[in-house]
């Protein structure tokens, strides 16, 4: 049991503390720069997959049309993934040559049945006219110079894809989320890791809200792919090119509203990383995956941490009577998990009361109107 305890503890400490320390030393010993050229502005196709985003799409398209990039070199492809709202009507004012002012970006709408985001992205890439692809979502907004800064990194022939930085409102103190502070701290930590990995060689994915890729590096995604922003970039790495991080290319988003929403997002991410391994087992082969050490430390380590925490608790509980150390660790874990459960209970109760209050208010309005 003692061996299980120390191995589990060591794994958790390595993933969240040891590995970042390794990156700091590694980046100082072997920092790999890439050549960016802000004067190179090739034609770009922006691919945006959306499902039932009619309320957001006009504002999002306006945001893209306002980019600081030559409009005649810009193409916007909106792929509707089985939308059942008024997506077509929302996009219609921007589609068609007759509605496109001279020199303005071209906007195209593709309508599909409900097949999932991966199929929508494949369709968007197939319809794209240009050799540089930029992937975006309907919810976020880009800084005006975001695309220009993204494609600058692609001037380096060793770079196959480049990820921008997603800035959450909680990072600038403007979030109303109940988990904004903790999410903000974790997201800053995660971006720090990505920047160090990029400096050493390559990122282990990209930020799905804002990344660019050479069309020649794109491979069609299997239907049902959960994390397109991990699978597609890691295939770039497997084919011998880098995926780099440019923190000056920015997109902006809001934080998950509560712990439940954040938990669903993290669960989806964990499931997606398991799926990536199933789709690309080459990632586990050192000779094929040149960022194998980073991948095992960052991605595989994160998948193993929940199991390590479970075995750590079981082992420390079993050893609690043999040493004050094990007893202290067991008590600390029990307190931590208890507080987490209590916090989740309080948030659930608050959300339920807010919903009940809203229902009573709407019921009262209906009675008055009647």
N, C-alpha and C positions, 0 to 999 in steps of 0.2 A: 504493500500500500504506500509506503514511503516513496518508492521509486515513481509510482503513478502520480503522487502528489507533486514531487519536484519536477517531473517532466511536464505535467500540465501547467504548473506555475511558470516554468521556464518558457513554454510556448507562448503563453499570454503576454509575459513581459517582453519577449523578443518581438512579437508582432507589433506592439504598440509603443515600445520604448527602444529596444535593441536595434530593430531594423532602421528607424529614423536616424539613430546614431551612426549606423553603418553607411547610410546614404550621405551624411555630412562628410565623413572621412573620405568616402569614395569620390564624391564630387570634387573635393579639394585635390585628390590625387589624379583624377582623370575626368576633367571637364571637357565635354565635346560640344563645341559651338556649331551653329549652323549659319549659313550665309543667307540673310534676308535682304531683299531689294524692294523698297517701298515704291520705286519708280516703275516696276513691272505690274501692269494691270491687265491680265488676260481676260477674255470673255468668260463669264461665270454663269452657271445655272444653279439657282437656289431651289432646293427641293423641300417642300413642306407638306408632310402627311398630316391629315386632320380628320377627325370623326366628330360630327355634331359640334362644330366650332363656329357656327354662323355668326354668333354674337361677337366673337373675337376677330374673325378674319378680315373685315374691312380695315380695322385699326392696324392689324399686323401687316397687311399689304401696304398700307400707307407708310408704315414704319420702314419697310424695305424699299419702297419707291423713293424715300427721302435719304437713302444712304449716300455717303460721300464717295461715289463710284460712278464712272462714266455710264450713264443710263443706257446707251446704245450697246454696251458690252454686258448687260445684265438681263437675265431671263429668270422669271419667277414661275415655278411650276407647283400648283396646289393640287394635291392628290386627295380626293375625298374617299375615305375608306368606309363605304357603306353608310354614309350620313343619312339620317332620316329627318333632319331639320331643314332649314332654308339655306343650306350651304350654296347651292347653285345661284340663288338670287343674291346672296351676299357677295359672291365673287363676280357675278355677271357685269357690273359696271366697269370692271377693269380688264375684261377679256375681249379679244377681238381687235383686228387691225384698225377698224373704223373708229374705235374708241381710244386708240393709243395715239397720244400726241407725238409729233415728230421728235425723234431722239429719246423718247421715253422707254423705260424697260418694258419688255414683252411679258405678259401674264397669260398663263395657260391653265385651264382646269381639266383634270382627268377624274372621271367618276368611275369607281369600282364597286363591286359588291363587297360585303363585309368579309374581308380576308385577313385582316390584321395589318399592323404597321409595316412589317417586313415586306409583304407583297406590295404595299403602297409605295414604299421606297424603291423597290425594284422597278415598278412601273414609271416612277418619276425619273429615275436614272435612264431608263430606256428611251424616254421621250426627250431627255435633255439634249440640247444641240452643242453644248460646249464641253471642253476638256477639263475644266475645273468645276467640281461640284461642291456646293455649300449646303449643309443640312441644318434645318431649323425646325422649331415647333411653333404652334399657334399662340401659345401663352406668353412667351417671353418677348422682350424687345431688344434690339441691337443698338449699340452705340453707333453713331453715324459713320465712324471710320472702321467699323468692325471687319467688314469684308476686305477692305483694302489692306488691313494689317494681317488678316489671315493669309491671303494669297501671297503676301511678301515673303513668307517663309518657304513657299513652294518654289521660289527661285533657286533654292538649293536642290540639285538633282538627287541627293541622298534622302530627301524628305518626301514621303509619300502622302502624309496627312498631317494636319495641324489642328490642334484644339484651342479654342478660345477659353476665356475665363467667364464662368457664370457667377454673377454677383447677386446674392440674396439680400432681400430688404432687411433681414435681421442683422446683417453685417454692418449696416449703417444706422442701426438703431431705429428703424422705421417699421418694424414688424408688429402686428397685433396677435401673432401666434403665441399659444401657450407654451410652446417648446422652442421659441425663437432663439433664446440665449444658448441653449445646449446645441441646437442644430448649427447655429452660427460658428460656435467654437469648433465643432467637429468638421464643418465644411472648410474652414480655414486650415485646419490640420491636413485634411485630405488634399487640398490644392497645393500645400507646401510639399507633400510627398510627390505629387505629380510633377511639380517644377523640378525637384531634385532628380527624379527618374529621367525626365526629359534631358536634363543637363548631362547626365551620365551617358545615356544612349537614346532611350525611347520611353514614352508613356505606355501604360498597359491598358489603353482604351482612349476614350475621348469624352468630352462633355456633350451629351446628345443635343443640347439646345443650341450649340454653336461649334461646328467643326467643318473643315474643308478637306477634300481628298482629290487626288488626281483620278480622272475617270479610268485611266489604265490600271489603277490599283483596285478598283471596285470589283467585287465578286458578288453575284446575286445571293441574297440571303435566303436561307430555308424558311418556308412558311412557318409561322409560329415562333420565330426568333424573339426572345424577350429583350435582350440587351444588344440592339444593333450597334450601339456606340462602343461596345467592347469587342464584339465579334469582327466587325468590319475593320477596325484599326489593327487588331491583333493579326488578322490575315495580312495586312500590310507589313507588319513586323516579320512574320513568317516568310514573306517573299523577299526580305532583305533590305527594306527601306525603313526609315525612322518615322515615328509619330511624335511630334514635338508640341510643346506647350507655349502659347504666346499669351501672357497675362494682359497685354495691351489690347487684345481683341475681346471686347466685352459684350455680354448679354446680361439682361436684368430680369429677375424673377421674384416671386413672393415665396415665403416659407410655407411648408405644410401647416394647415391651420391648428392641428392638435396632435397629441401623441398617437392617436389611433391612425390618422392619415400617415404620419411619419413611419409608424410600424408597418403599415401596408407597403410603403415605398421600400423599406429596407428588406422586407420579406421577398418582394419582387426582385430586388437586386441579388439577394442570396440565391434564389431559384435560377435567375438568369446566369449567374456565374457557374452553377452546376451544369446548366445546359450548354454553355460555351465549351466546357471541358468535354462534354459528350460529342459536340459537333466538331471540335478541333483537338483531338487527343495529342496531336503533335506538340501542343504547348507544354506537355510534360516531358518532352525529350530534349535533354540539354544540347545536343548537337544540332537540332532543328530550330530551337527557340533560343536566340542569342541573349534574351533578357530572362533566361530561365530562373536565375537567382532572385531577381526582382519579382517575377511572377509567383514563385513559390512563397516568398516572404510576404508579399502584399495580398495577392488574390487567394491563393490556397490557404495561407495563414488565417485570413479572415473567415474562410469556410470552416476551419478547424477550431477556432476560438470558442464557439458555443459548446462544442463537445468537450473541449478542455476545461471550460468553466464548470460543466456538470461533473466531470470526473474529479476536478479539484475539490468541489464541495463534498462529494461522496468520500473521497480519500481522507480529507481533513476531518470529517465527522467520525470516520472509523478510527482515526488516530488521536482524537481529541483527549482521550483519557491517558495517553502515553506521554504527552508533553504540553506545557503551557503554550508553546508556539502554535501547535495544531489547534488547540482550544481557541486561541485568540483569532486565528484565521477563520475558523468555523463560525465564531460569533460575529466577526466582521462581515462575512458573506451573508449570514442570516439577516443581520441588520440591514445591509444594503438591499437585498431582495425584498425584505419586508417593507422598507420605505418606498421602493419602486412600485410595489403592488398597491400600497396605500395611496400613493400619488395618482396612479392610474384610476383607482376607485374614486378619488375626489374629482378628477377631471371628468370621468363618466357621469358622476352625479351632477356636476355643474352643467354639462351639456344636456343632460336629460331635463333638468329644471328649466333651462333656457328654451328647449323645444316645447315643454309644456306651457311655459309663459307665452310663447308665440302662438300656440294653438288657441289658448284662452283669449288672447287679444284679437286674433282673426275671427274667432267665434263671436266675440262681442261686437266687432264691426259688422259682421253679417246680420246679427240680430237688430242692430241700429238701422242698417240699410233696409231691412225687411219692414 
